[in-house]
């Protein structure tokens, strides 16, 4: 975790936010009904975070996930997330192409992830975060650890941090990031 001053400096450069799905937008659980259909739980508050980030800070959200799920596609469509990458095994490759296509530098991108497959991108971006229940090895390398667990408002915590710091309204969330 970084100091308040460094966090503010990093946040002010952010123009785009990328999120993982399982463990960030969901609670890592996968549910199957008697017909074998997969279900995932998403937080409505996280959805509001996507909207608030766009309206309050002019920052779009993108998704890069290893899952290839119609459920995730539907959630992205509902949230009007146009930058959707499903079934991705190498997130770094997609990240590089996204930077080139959108003419962004890595330091202009924020990323929130929770597990080993997010590590490479987390170490490249300008601002990194993970849910409170993220893997320890991820918690050890990110700039910010959210107050909430994945699927229970972690993404919203990160959005509100960015919004509040970009608008100079002070800090949103707990004080554990300040040294």
VOPAGU-2260 file (C-alpha; in pm, 1 decimal, decimal comma):
REM VOPAGU-2260
SITE   aa  ch    i         X         Y         Z
SITE  UNK   A    0       0,0       0,0       0,0
SITE  UNK   A    1     113,0     350,5     -69,8
SITE  UNK   A    2     107,5     681,4     113,1
SITE  UNK   A    3    -179,2     926,2      74,8
SITE  UNK   A    4      31,3    1162,5    -135,8
SITE  UNK   A    5     139,9     892,5    -378,6
SITE  UNK   A    6    -215,1     756,3    -400,6
SITE  UNK   A    7    -348,8    1102,0    -489,3
SITE  UNK   A    8     -78,5    1141,5    -754,5
SITE  UNK   A    9    -163,6     801,1    -904,9
SITE  UNK   A   10    -540,8     860,1    -899,6
SITE  UNK   A   11    -508,7    1192,7   -1079,2
SITE  UNK   A   12    -352,9    1020,9   -1382,7
SITE  UNK   A   13    -630,1     761,0   -1422,0
SITE  UNK   A   14    -840,9     770,3   -1739,9
SITE  UNK   A   15    -969,1     411,1   -1757,4
SITE  UNK   A   16   -1047,8     133,9   -1509,0
SITE  UNK   A   17   -1023,8    -240,0   -1577,3
SITE  UNK   A   18   -1172,6    -506,3   -1354,5
SITE  UNK   A   19   -1155,8    -880,1   -1322,7
SITE  UNK   A   20   -1489,8   -1055,3   -1265,1
SITE  UNK   A   21   -1466,8   -1359,1   -1037,9
SITE  UNK   A   22   -1349,3   -1247,3    -697,2
SITE  UNK   A   23   -1404,3    -877,7    -771,6
SITE  UNK   A   24   -1750,2    -832,4    -925,0
SITE  UNK   A   25   -1860,0   -1169,9    -783,4
SITE  UNK   A   26   -1802,2   -1341,6    -451,9
SITE  UNK   A   27   -1595,5   -1623,9    -613,7
SITE  UNK   A   28   -1889,5   -1859,3    -583,2
SITE  UNK   A   29   -2034,5   -2043,4    -879,8
SITE  UNK   A   30   -2384,8   -2176,6    -837,9
SITE  UNK   A   31   -2545,5   -2452,6   -1042,9
SITE  UNK   A   32   -2914,8   -2533,1   -1050,4
SITE  UNK   A   33   -3062,7   -2878,0   -1109,1
SITE  UNK   A   34   -3044,2   -2821,3   -1486,2
SITE  UNK   A   35   -2671,2   -2751,1   -1465,7
SITE  UNK   A   36   -2709,4   -2380,6   -1538,5
SITE  UNK   A   37   -2439,4   -2162,9   -1390,3
SITE  UNK   A   38   -2534,4   -1861,2   -1179,4
SITE  UNK   A   39   -2322,7   -1575,7   -1041,2
SITE  UNK   A   40   -2403,3   -1313,5    -780,9
SITE  UNK   A   41   -2326,5    -948,1    -864,6
SITE  UNK   A   42   -2358,9    -646,1    -636,8
SITE  UNK   A   43   -2595,8    -372,8    -748,2
SITE  UNK   A   44   -2369,8    -126,2    -564,9
SITE  UNK   A   45   -2078,0    -226,2    -788,2
SITE  UNK   A   46   -2298,0    -155,9   -1089,2
SITE  UNK   A   47   -2367,3     192,1    -955,6
SITE  UNK   A   48   -1989,5     234,4    -925,1
SITE  UNK   A   49   -1953,0     189,1   -1302,9
SITE  UNK   A   50   -2216,2     455,7   -1361,7
SITE  UNK   A   51   -2079,0     699,1   -1102,9
SITE  UNK   A   52   -1723,8     660,9   -1230,4
SITE  UNK   A   53   -1836,3     754,6   -1582,1
SITE  UNK   A   54   -2059,1    1043,8   -1471,7
SITE  UNK   A   55   -1842,7    1188,4   -1194,6
SITE  UNK   A   56   -1490,9    1133,7   -1326,7
SITE  UNK   A   57   -1538,1    1060,2   -1700,5
SITE  UNK   A   58   -1369,7     721,6   -1655,6
SITE  UNK   A   59   -1493,2     419,9   -1848,3
SITE  UNK   A   60   -1476,5      65,9   -1717,1
SITE  UNK   A   61   -1353,8    -242,2   -1899,0
SITE  UNK   A   62   -1355,9    -610,6   -1809,8
SITE  UNK   A   63   -1083,4    -867,7   -1868,0
SITE  UNK   A   64   -1173,6   -1213,7   -1737,4
SITE  UNK   A   65   -1068,8   -1571,3   -1781,8
SITE  UNK   A   66   -1433,6   -1673,9   -1780,0
SITE  UNK   A   67   -1626,0   -1709,5   -2104,0
SITE  UNK   A   68   -1972,5   -1659,0   -1966,5
SITE  UNK   A   69   -2300,5   -1536,8   -2109,2
SITE  UNK   A   70   -2385,1   -1416,2   -1759,2
SITE  UNK   A   71   -2085,1   -1181,4   -1760,9
SITE  UNK   A   72   -2175,6   -1059,4   -2110,0
SITE  UNK   A   73   -2525,5    -976,2   -1993,3
SITE  UNK   A   74   -2395,7    -791,5   -1686,8
SITE  UNK   A   75   -2152,8    -590,4   -1901,3
SITE  UNK   A   76   -2431,1    -505,6   -2145,6
SITE  UNK   A   77   -2659,0    -388,0   -1864,1
SITE  UNK   A   78   -2379,4    -167,6   -1727,8
SITE  UNK   A   79   -2296,1     -41,6   -2079,4
SITE  UNK   A   80   -1938,6    -168,4   -2056,4
SITE  UNK   A   81   -1813,4    -181,7   -2413,9
SITE  UNK   A   82   -1459,4    -298,7   -2344,0
SITE  UNK   A   83   -1536,6    -664,3   -2262,2
SITE  UNK   A   84   -1280,3    -943,7   -2298,1
SITE  UNK   A   85   -1401,2   -1294,3   -2210,3
SITE  UNK   A   86   -1209,7   -1621,6   -2191,1
SITE  UNK   A   87    -873,3   -1449,9   -2161,8
SITE  UNK   A   88    -587,7   -1664,4   -2037,3
SITE  UNK   A   89    -316,8   -1401,9   -2092,0
SITE  UNK   A   90    -449,4   -1073,3   -1956,0
SITE  UNK   A   91    -122,7    -893,9   -2031,3
SITE  UNK   A   92    -171,2    -933,4   -2408,6
SITE  UNK   A   93    -521,2    -785,7   -2392,0
SITE  UNK   A   94    -397,8    -507,9   -2165,0
SITE  UNK   A   95    -124,2    -411,7   -2413,2
SITE  UNK   A   96    -366,9    -407,6   -2706,0
SITE  UNK   A   97    -619,5    -204,5   -2506,3
SITE  UNK   A   98    -349,9      54,5   -2426,5
SITE  UNK   A   99    -254,7      81,2   -2794,0
SITE  UNK   A  100    -611,2      92,9   -2925,2
SITE  UNK   A  101    -722,2     356,4   -2673,8
SITE  UNK   A  102    -393,0     547,8   -2686,8
SITE  UNK   A  103    -337,8     507,7   -2311,1
SITE  UNK   A  104     -21,9     469,2   -2109,1
SITE  UNK   A  105     -18,7     200,9   -1834,9
SITE  UNK   A  106      -1,3     472,5   -1566,9
SITE  UNK   A  107    -336,7     606,4   -1693,5
SITE  UNK   A  108    -511,3     278,7   -1615,6
SITE  UNK   A  109    -644,6     146,4   -1285,6
SITE  UNK   A  110    -695,7    -226,2   -1235,4
SITE  UNK   A  111    -869,3    -426,5    -965,0
SITE  UNK   A  112    -806,3    -799,3    -939,0
SITE  UNK   A  113    -788,4   -1064,6    -670,8
SITE  UNK   A  114    -577,5   -1358,9    -782,1
SITE  UNK   A  115    -255,4   -1481,4    -945,1
SITE  UNK   A  116    -384,1   -1436,0   -1301,6
SITE  UNK   A  117    -419,3   -1061,3   -1231,1
SITE  UNK   A  118     -68,6   -1012,8   -1091,7
SITE  UNK   A  119     116,6    -919,6   -1411,6
SITE  UNK   A  120    -130,4    -646,0   -1505,2
SITE  UNK   A  121    -157,8    -522,4   -1144,7
SITE  UNK   A  122     217,2    -461,1   -1143,9
SITE  UNK   A  123     202,2    -258,4   -1468,6
SITE  UNK   A  124     -88,3     -20,8   -1413,7
SITE  UNK   A  125     -82,2     324,1   -1261,9
SITE  UNK   A  126    -321,5     235,6    -981,1
SITE  UNK   A  127    -387,3    -114,5    -850,0
SITE  UNK   A  128    -637,9    -255,6    -603,7
SITE  UNK   A  129    -781,8    -578,2    -474,1
SITE  UNK   A  130   -1083,4    -675,3    -265,3
SITE  UNK   A  131   -1041,4    -720,9     107,8
SITE  UNK   A  132   -1058,9   -1098,5      57,9
SITE  UNK   A  133    -807,4   -1107,8    -228,7
SITE  UNK   A  134    -517,9   -1351,0    -222,2
SITE  UNK   A  135    -236,8   -1248,1      12,9
SITE  UNK   A  136      19,2   -1235,0    -267,3
SITE  UNK   A  137    -205,7    -982,1    -444,8
SITE  UNK   A  138    -271,1    -778,9    -130,3
SITE  UNK   A  139     105,6    -750,9     -89,0
SITE  UNK   A  140     156,5    -575,4    -424,5
SITE  UNK   A  141    -145,0    -344,3    -471,3
SITE  UNK   A  142    -176,3      25,6    -396,9
SITE  UNK   A  143    -515,6     -10,3    -230,8
SITE  UNK   A  144    -713,8    -283,7     -54,4
SITE  UNK   A  145   -1088,0    -219,9     -50,8
SITE  UNK   A  146   -1300,3    -228,7     262,3
SITE  UNK   A  147   -1534,0    -488,9     112,7
SITE  UNK   A  148   -1494,8    -839,8     -22,5
SITE  UNK   A  149   -1537,8    -933,7    -386,3
SITE  UNK   A  150   -1901,0    -932,4    -497,7
SITE  UNK   A  151   -1997,8    -728,5    -192,0
SITE  UNK   A  152   -1898,8    -375,4    -289,7
SITE  UNK   A  153   -1521,2    -403,7    -345,3
SITE  UNK   A  154   -1544,4    -256,4    -694,8
SITE  UNK   A  155   -1763,4      29,8    -566,7
SITE  UNK   A  156   -1510,0     105,6    -292,4
SITE  UNK   A  157   -1240,1     146,3    -555,7
SITE  UNK   A  158   -1463,0     364,4    -774,9
SITE  UNK   A  159   -1554,5     592,0    -484,3
SITE  UNK   A  160   -1189,3     627,9    -386,7
SITE  UNK   A  161   -1105,3     742,0    -739,5
SITE  UNK   A  162   -1405,5     975,3    -762,2
SITE  UNK   A  163   -1342,1    1139,2    -424,8
SITE  UNK   A  164    -970,8    1192,0    -487,4
SITE  UNK   A  165   -1018,8    1325,0    -839,6
SITE  UNK   A  166   -1279,8    1571,0    -716,1
SITE  UNK   A  167   -1067,0    1679,2    -417,8
SITE  UNK   A  168   -1351,0    1595,2    -180,7
SITE  UNK   A  169   -1125,7    1406,9      53,6
SITE  UNK   A  170   -1083,4    1040,2     112,4
SITE  UNK   A  171   -1356,5     777,8      87,2
SITE  UNK   A  172   -1318,9     454,2     282,2
SITE  UNK   A  173   -1099,9     344,2     567,3
SITE  UNK   A  174    -765,1     487,3     668,4
SITE  UNK   A  175    -560,4     171,1     634,9
SITE  UNK   A  176    -388,6     288,9     316,5
SITE  UNK   A  177    -223,8     586,5     485,1
SITE  UNK   A  178     122,6     531,2     626,0
